Amino acid sequence: MRLTLRTDYALRALIYLGTRARRLCTIQEIAGAYSLPKTHVMKVINELARHGYVQTLRGKNGGVRLNVEAASINVGSVVRDMEGDLAVMGCLSQTGFCRIEGCCVLQRALREATRAFLATLDGYTLADLLVSRPALARRLGVRDAPGAPVRA
């Protein structure tokens, strides 16, 4: 299973915001922390806001932050929301895609694998991904995360 860059960036953005403990930060900060294109991060943040994971505030003192507690953000749900179609082959998303549909064991195996993949992700929340918050904060250059050392 391969996830799109959109999902990758969304999960990274949530991890960054999770290290900030609901403080406002900018899209530029997130993009800079991971060396990602700002325009891509902006699109991902808008999608995360649309799904209610983050709150965006416009204006001079605006920014973005988690809209809910990290423990209530399920990783599997984020993946489903960002990906839309998780079909790894055409036969999983379209009826009549393949001549052997209906008697193909591969189709069933791929459905089972996708369910198992998502079930594993469903067992994690953003809070689980933030267990090493101080180390994450150091690597991302976040200076004011709880438990993170303050650098001058």
Backbone bond lengths (Angstrom), bond angles and torsions (degrees), N, CA, C in turn:
res aa  C-N    CA-C-N  psi(-1)  N-CA   C-N-CA  omega(-1)  CA-C   N-CA-C  phi
1 M - - - 1.458 - - 1.521 107.74 -
2 R 1.301 114.96 135.04 1.459 120.09 178.00 1.524 108.87 -126.42
3 L 1.318 115.41 129.41 1.461 120.72 178.86 1.523 109.32 -93.34
4 T 1.318 116.33 154.73 1.456 120.96 179.45 1.531 110.35 -75.06
5 L 1.322 114.98 163.29 1.468 120.09 175.60 1.518 111.02 -61.08
6 R 1.323 116.95 -31.36 1.462 120.54 178.54 1.526 110.54 -58.55
7 T 1.320 116.84 -45.42 1.461 120.87 178.79 1.518 110.54 -68.38
8 D 1.309 116.77 -41.66 1.463 121.79 177.15 1.530 109.83 -56.31
9 Y 1.328 116.66 -50.92 1.460 120.99 -179.20 1.526 111.44 -64.35
10 A 1.322 117.09 -37.30 1.464 120.78 179.52 1.525 110.78 -63.24
11 L 1.325 116.54 -45.60 1.465 119.71 179.62 1.529 110.88 -65.50
12 R 1.327 116.28 -40.16 1.465 119.42 177.63 1.526 111.04 -63.81
13 A 1.323 116.80 -42.05 1.467 120.63 179.13 1.528 110.18 -62.21
14 L 1.320 117.23 -42.97 1.468 120.16 178.65 1.522 111.27 -63.35
15 I 1.318 117.04 -40.08 1.467 120.21 177.53 1.526 109.67 -62.63
16 Y 1.324 117.08 -45.10 1.467 120.23 178.54 1.528 110.11 -59.08
17 L 1.322 115.91 -49.91 1.466 119.82 -179.15 1.520 111.22 -62.92
18 G 1.320 117.13 -33.44 1.461 121.11 177.08 1.514 112.87 -65.28
19 T 1.318 116.91 -31.23 1.472 119.15 177.36 1.526 110.97 -72.69
20 R 1.309 116.68 -18.16 1.471 121.50 -177.85 1.527 113.47 -88.81
21 A 1.318 117.76 -4.40 1.468 122.41 176.76 1.528 112.34 50.98
22 R 1.316 116.46 53.44 1.475 124.39 175.02 1.526 113.98 69.31
23 R 1.312 118.12 14.35 1.464 119.89 173.61 1.521 108.44 -81.65
24 L 1.308 116.53 152.55 1.464 120.92 177.59 1.523 110.41 -71.11
25 C 1.290 116.13 140.69 1.462 120.93 171.06 1.523 107.94 -142.29
26 T 1.297 116.26 169.02 1.466 120.40 -176.40 1.523 110.26 -100.23
27 I 1.307 114.06 160.20 1.463 120.00 174.84 1.519 109.31 -62.94
28 Q 1.317 116.82 -35.82 1.463 121.32 177.63 1.530 111.09 -60.29
29 E 1.343 117.13 -40.77 1.464 120.57 178.08 1.527 110.87 -60.69
30 I 1.325 115.61 -46.72 1.472 120.05 -178.85 1.517 109.61 -63.22
31 A 1.321 116.53 -49.59 1.467 120.79 -179.83 1.526 110.77 -59.17
32 G 1.332 116.25 -43.65 1.463 120.08 -179.54 1.510 113.51 -65.79
33 A 1.324 116.68 -37.27 1.467 120.35 -178.69 1.522 111.75 -61.80
34 Y 1.315 116.66 -32.82 1.465 121.15 -177.86 1.527 113.25 -108.64
35 S 1.324 117.43 0.22 1.470 122.27 -174.52 1.524 111.20 56.83
36 L 1.335 115.51 49.49 1.459 122.29 179.54 1.521 109.33 -108.10
37 P 1.333 117.37 156.35 1.469 119.84 176.11 1.526 110.70 -65.39
38 K 1.316 116.77 129.79 1.467 122.47 -177.80 1.526 111.31 -58.35
39 T 1.325 117.45 -40.09 1.464 120.16 -177.93 1.527 111.58 -63.59
40 H 1.327 117.48 -37.10 1.461 120.93 178.37 1.524 110.65 -68.32
41 V 1.318 115.64 -42.29 1.465 120.09 179.21 1.524 109.84 -63.79
42 M 1.321 117.27 -39.05 1.459 121.05 179.21 1.538 110.37 -60.75
43 K 1.315 117.32 -43.77 1.464 121.13 179.04 1.528 111.06 -63.37
44 V 1.318 116.06 -41.54 1.465 121.09 -179.80 1.530 110.02 -65.94
45 I 1.316 117.00 -42.84 1.471 120.52 178.75 1.523 110.31 -61.64
46 N 1.316 117.18 -41.39 1.467 120.20 177.79 1.529 110.87 -61.16
47 E 1.315 117.23 -40.86 1.460 121.22 178.12 1.533 111.06 -67.19
48 L 1.314 116.80 -42.32 1.470 120.59 177.42 1.533 110.42 -62.47
49 A 1.312 117.00 -37.87 1.468 120.93 178.06 1.526 110.37 -67.26
50 R 1.318 116.52 -40.22 1.459 120.87 179.25 1.532 111.15 -60.70
51 H 1.319 116.71 -33.49 1.468 121.56 179.12 1.532 112.51 -88.36
52 G 1.332 117.20 -2.84 1.454 120.83 175.06 1.515 115.85 87.18
53 Y 1.327 118.24 8.33 1.463 120.93 -179.91 1.521 112.47 -76.77
54 V 1.343 115.63 -34.26 1.458 120.40 -178.87 1.521 110.02 -127.04
55 Q 1.312 114.32 159.73 1.457 121.97 175.74 1.515 106.97 -114.95
56 T 1.310 116.57 132.93 1.460 120.42 176.49 1.518 109.01 -112.98
57 L 1.314 114.80 138.10 1.466 121.65 178.42 1.519 108.08 -123.76
58 R 1.310 116.21 124.94 1.464 121.46 -178.88 1.527 110.88 -84.65
59 G 1.305 114.36 164.19 1.457 119.95 173.02 1.514 113.25 107.42
60 K 1.325 113.86 -179.71 1.466 121.41 -175.97 1.527 112.41 -56.97
61 N 1.310 117.74 -43.14 1.462 121.63 179.87 1.525 112.09 -101.71
62 G 1.329 115.80 24.17 1.460 121.06 -178.31 1.517 112.42 -80.69
63 G 1.288 114.03 -174.87 1.450 120.60 178.94 1.517 109.70 162.52
64 V 1.300 114.95 -157.72 1.454 121.82 -178.42 1.520 108.81 -135.93
65 R 1.331 116.15 147.19 1.454 121.84 177.01 1.523 108.16 -154.71
66 L 1.320 115.26 166.77 1.455 119.29 175.70 1.523 108.91 -60.94
67 N 1.295 116.22 140.29 1.455 121.66 179.25 1.525 111.75 -92.93
68 V 1.321 115.93 -19.96 1.466 122.61 -179.95 1.520 108.50 -136.25
69 E 1.302 116.25 167.25 1.463 120.55 178.32 1.529 110.28 -64.36
70 A 1.308 116.09 145.41 1.458 121.69 -178.62 1.533 112.09 -56.85
71 A 1.310 116.93 -33.81 1.465 120.67 -178.95 1.522 112.84 -67.68
72 S 1.323 117.40 -16.50 1.466 119.36 -179.74 1.530 112.57 -100.38
73 I 1.317 117.06 3.86 1.466 120.70 176.48 1.516 108.30 -98.86
74 N 1.325 115.81 107.27 1.451 121.84 -178.31 1.531 109.84 -85.56
75 V 1.325 116.67 128.45 1.465 121.37 -176.49 1.529 111.05 -62.60
76 G 1.324 117.57 -41.68 1.459 120.24 178.38 1.519 112.12 -60.28
77 S 1.326 117.07 -39.55 1.467 121.01 178.51 1.524 111.04 -65.99
78 V 1.321 116.69 -40.73 1.471 120.17 177.79 1.523 109.48 -60.60
79 V 1.325 116.64 -45.63 1.465 120.60 -179.97 1.530 109.95 -60.81
80 R 1.314 117.99 -47.00 1.468 120.78 178.89 1.535 110.85 -60.25
81 D 1.333 116.81 -44.34 1.465 120.37 -178.54 1.525 112.15 -65.26
82 M 1.310 116.93 -38.53 1.459 120.07 -176.89 1.524 112.41 -81.25
83 E 1.306 117.65 -33.44 1.458 120.94 -175.86 1.520 113.30 -82.67
84 G 1.303 116.93 -39.54 1.461 118.17 -175.32 1.517 110.88 75.49
85 D 1.314 117.97 -79.83 1.465 122.91 -178.42 1.522 109.45 -104.84
86 L 1.317 115.75 114.63 1.463 120.45 179.93 1.531 112.55 -100.45
87 A 1.302 117.06 15.76 1.461 120.44 179.75 1.526 109.50 -68.62
88 V 1.324 116.20 121.29 1.458 120.06 -179.60 1.529 111.67 -82.45
89 M 1.323 115.81 -15.94 1.469 121.13 175.58 1.527 107.96 -140.31
90 G 1.301 115.48 155.40 1.457 121.15 -177.59 1.516 114.39 -56.82
91 C 1.324 116.91 -32.03 1.460 119.94 -177.14 1.529 112.46 -67.83
92 L 1.332 117.70 -16.59 1.457 120.08 178.75 1.519 112.43 -84.60
93 S 1.323 117.27 -17.00 1.459 119.40 -177.71 1.522 113.55 -114.11
94 Q 1.338 117.47 -15.11 1.458 120.16 -176.88 1.518 111.26 -130.01
95 T 1.310 115.99 130.24 1.457 120.25 173.04 1.519 108.14 -75.79
96 G 1.308 116.84 139.87 1.456 121.41 179.53 1.511 113.84 78.61
97 F 1.308 117.01 14.26 1.470 121.24 -178.65 1.524 111.74 -68.68
98 C 1.337 115.56 -35.38 1.461 119.94 -172.25 1.528 110.81 -131.36
99 R 1.287 115.99 146.71 1.460 123.86 -178.80 1.525 113.36 -61.51
100 I 1.350 117.67 -30.62 1.476 119.17 -175.73 1.531 112.95 -98.16
101 E 1.318 115.99 12.79 1.462 120.34 177.46 1.531 109.70 -56.47
102 G 1.312 114.84 140.92 1.460 119.94 179.97 1.515 112.80 99.10
103 C 1.322 117.00 -28.08 1.468 119.64 176.60 1.523 111.23 -125.06
104 C 1.317 116.82 10.55 1.472 121.46 -176.75 1.534 110.73 -91.46
105 V 1.300 115.01 121.22 1.463 121.02 178.96 1.528 110.25 -75.98
106 L 1.318 117.22 -28.81 1.466 120.73 179.61 1.524 110.76 -60.07
107 Q 1.306 117.34 -41.39 1.464 121.11 179.42 1.531 110.45 -59.14
108 R 1.314 116.21 -44.84 1.476 120.62 178.45 1.528 110.22 -64.25
109 A 1.337 116.50 -43.18 1.468 120.52 -179.61 1.528 111.13 -61.79
110 L 1.326 116.89 -40.92 1.466 120.46 179.48 1.524 111.80 -67.96
111 R 1.328 117.11 -36.95 1.471 120.09 175.27 1.528 110.51 -63.05
112 E 1.323 115.96 -44.50 1.468 120.47 179.28 1.521 110.45 -62.93
113 A 1.320 117.04 -42.14 1.467 121.07 -179.60 1.526 110.72 -63.82
114 T 1.324 117.26 -41.35 1.462 121.21 178.31 1.519 110.38 -63.85
115 R 1.338 116.53 -43.76 1.475 119.75 177.79 1.526 110.85 -62.11
116 A 1.329 117.50 -40.92 1.472 120.73 179.78 1.533 110.70 -66.36
117 F 1.310 116.83 -40.69 1.465 122.29 177.80 1.527 110.14 -58.86
118 L 1.331 115.96 -49.57 1.461 120.51 -179.34 1.528 111.72 -68.78
119 A 1.326 116.99 -35.53 1.472 120.16 178.26 1.523 110.21 -62.67
120 T 1.319 117.05 -38.59 1.462 120.35 177.36 1.523 109.99 -63.77
121 L 1.326 117.55 -47.39 1.463 121.38 179.49 1.523 111.49 -64.78
122 D 1.334 117.02 -32.27 1.461 120.77 177.21 1.521 112.30 -63.47
123 G 1.323 116.84 -20.08 1.455 121.31 179.05 1.523 113.72 -81.21
124 Y 1.330 116.98 0.33 1.465 121.46 -178.19 1.526 110.90 -121.61
125 T 1.315 115.24 144.66 1.460 121.42 171.29 1.525 108.00 -115.81
126 L 1.309 115.46 170.23 1.462 119.30 175.24 1.520 110.34 -59.03
127 A 1.324 118.20 -35.40 1.467 120.98 178.30 1.525 110.77 -59.94
128 D 1.332 117.32 -37.42 1.467 120.74 176.91 1.528 111.09 -63.75
129 L 1.318 116.30 -36.75 1.465 120.46 -179.72 1.523 112.00 -73.25
130 L 1.331 116.21 -15.28 1.465 121.23 -177.97 1.521 113.04 -100.96
131 V 1.310 117.45 13.04 1.469 121.56 -178.59 1.532 110.87 -55.17
132 S 1.302 117.40 -37.53 1.469 120.40 179.11 1.530 110.20 -99.43
133 R 1.331 116.57 45.02 1.464 122.51 -175.92 1.536 113.64 -50.27
134 P 1.326 120.70 -47.55 1.473 118.22 -179.95 1.532 112.99 -59.93
135 A 1.322 117.06 -41.38 1.469 120.02 178.90 1.524 110.40 -67.54
136 L 1.317 117.14 -41.95 1.469 120.79 177.04 1.527 110.03 -59.37
137 A 1.317 115.76 -47.13 1.466 120.38 -178.82 1.522 110.94 -59.65
138 R 1.330 116.82 -43.16 1.476 120.09 178.57 1.519 110.69 -60.66
139 R 1.322 116.72 -48.05 1.464 120.66 -177.43 1.525 112.42 -65.20
140 L 1.335 115.72 -31.88 1.463 120.23 -178.72 1.522 113.18 -90.08
141 G 1.325 116.64 -4.60 1.458 120.33 179.49 1.515 113.26 76.20
142 V 1.334 117.14 20.74 1.462 121.25 178.06 1.513 107.97 -80.61
143 R 1.331 116.17 125.04 1.459 119.60 -173.90 1.503 114.89 -97.93
144 D 1.323 118.31 -17.42 1.452 118.29 -173.88 1.527 113.38 -121.56
145 A 1.322 116.98 27.68 1.465 119.89 177.68 1.509 110.07 -78.12
146 P 1.326 118.01 147.14 1.465 120.14 177.68 1.526 110.16 -57.32
147 G 1.287 116.28 128.42 1.466 121.20 178.82 1.510 113.66 81.78
148 A 1.334 117.91 -2.77 1.464 120.60 179.82 1.511 109.32 -92.71
149 P 1.321 116.47 143.02 1.459 118.33 178.18 1.525 110.60 -68.26
150 V 1.294 116.66 144.31 1.455 121.82 177.39 1.520 107.91 -89.84
151 R 1.327 115.40 122.70 1.460 120.42 179.10 1.515 109.41 -102.77
152 A 1.293 116.19 143.39 1.475 119.97 179.17 1.500 110.24 -88.17
